[in-house]
Amino acid sequence: MNNRVLVGGLIGGLVFFLLGYLVYGIALASVFNENTLEGVNRSMEEMQWAFLILGNFFFGFLLAYVLDKANTLSFSSGATVGAVVGLLVGLAVNFTVYGTTHTHTLTAHFADIIALTIMSAVVGGVIGWWYGRGRTATVG
């Protein structure tokens, strides 16, 4: 892993964590509370913060790695690639979980897919901007 991916992953993980609080903790909290099996979610006192933080950073590293390999150098191209990755991961995970468990309604899974797609677009955009900062466009 090169330094660019390392820094991009750390930035992406931090942005994912902050967006997760805003999106899941505030904006969609009632949607998930109404569409999740009682007793499935941890209370704030029971949260396993180390694992939550690690999960966000691993997703940041996933996007940083993909954007590095795609040679993404702008916010818009990073947002596009990030949205596609987020959508595909969201569809894969949520459809698998819905098909194998009773923990959430289909409404909650679709809300998660949409949220993850939007969050991944923003994080991808930030990483893409980071990768391209200071570079001038070349016509070729």
N, C-alpha and C positions, 0 to 999 in steps of 0.2 A: 504494500500500500504506500503510495507516495504522499508527500506532505500536502499536496493540493487536496487529495481525497480525505486525508486526516482532518484538515482544517474545515473543509466543506462539510464533512460528516458531523463535526462538533457544532458548527453553525446550524446545520439542518436539524440536528437533534434538539438543540435549544429552541429553535423556532417551532418545531413539532410540539415540544412540551408546552410552550406558552399558548400556542393555538389550541392544543388539546384542552387546556383549562378553559379557554374562552368558548370553544365550540361544544365540547362534551360537558364541561362542568357548569356552564352558564346557559348558552343558547339552546342546547338540545337536552338539558337535564330533565325537563318535564316529559319530553317525548320518550326518553329511555325509561324513566320511572313508570310511565303508564304502559309500556310495552315490553317489560321485562318481568320474568317470573319472580314472585316475591321471595326474598331471601337469597337471591343469586348474587347481587352486587354487595361489595364490601362497604361498610360505613367509612366515614373519613378516619375514624379512629383505628380501623382495621386495615387501612390501605398499606400495601407493601410498596413503599415509595421507591426503594432501590430498584425493584423489578419494573415499576412503571417508568422510571427515568431511563433505565437501560433499554427498555423496549422502544422508547422514543428516539434514543440515540442510535440504536441499531437501524431503525427506519431511516434516520438521517444519513447514516453511512451507506445504506442501500441506494438511496437517491444520489448521494455524492459519487459513488462508484459508477452508477449507470450514466450520470451526466458527464463524468470524466471520460468514459469510454465513447460517449456520443460527441465528445469535444464541444460541449455546450458552452457558449461564451456570452450569453445575454439573458436578461430576465425573461423575455418572451419565449425564447427557445427552451429555457429551463422550466418555465411554467407549463409549456406544452408537453414536454417529456414527463415532467412530474405528474401532470394530470393523468396521462395515459397509464403510467406505472401505478399510481394510486387507484385508478379505476379498476385495472386488472387485478391488483392485489385485493382490493375491496370486494370485487365480484367473487374471486376464488375463495377467499376466507369466509365471507358471509354466506355464500351459497352452500359451502361445505358444512358450516356450523348449523345453518337452518335445516339442512337435510339430515343431520345426525343428532340434533338436540331439540329440547323444548324450552330453552332458556329465554328466547326473545321472539316476539312476533315478527312477521314479515315486514311490517312497518318499521320496526327498529332496525332491521337489517338494511333496508333501503335507505333509511336515514344515515346509517353508518357508511354505506357506499358513497353517498353524495358528500357527506362530511369529509371522508378520507380523500376523495377526489379533489375537493376544493383545497383542503389543507396541503395535499401533495403538490398541487399546482403552485401554491404560495411558497412552500419550502423549496420546490424545484426552481422557482423564479429567483429566490434569494441566493441559492447556491449558484445558479447560472450567472447571476449578476456578479457574485464574488469571483467566479472563474474568469469572467471577461473584463473585470475592472482594469482600467488603465491601458487596455488594448485599443488600438485604432483599427477601424475597418479598412480592409484592403480590397481593392477592386481587381478582379483577376480574371 
